[in-house]
């Protein structure tokens, strides 16, 4: 099995397993009427981030710091051009700026 397939399987297992485990008190208790619903809902949403971090840091094992940032989607959002976007003009809508 390739590393990408293993990463996807680990991510899905962690995110779904943790979220169901965290939401278990709601299923067994009062459900949405529970006073802990907001805390549980926030914790369930955080399981996706936890699973992504586990996959990037432990399963994929990137060696360089910049590669980890790109794998997590934290790369630079700056345009490749040295000109600021407000000075690109109307051509920038139709063409890609060159460096």
Secondary structure, DSSP 4 states (H G I P E B T S, - for coil): --HHHHHHHHHHHHHHHHHHHHHHHHHHTTGGGSTTHHHHHHHHHHHHHHHHHHIIIIIS--SSHHHHHHHTT------SSSS-GGGS-THHHHS----
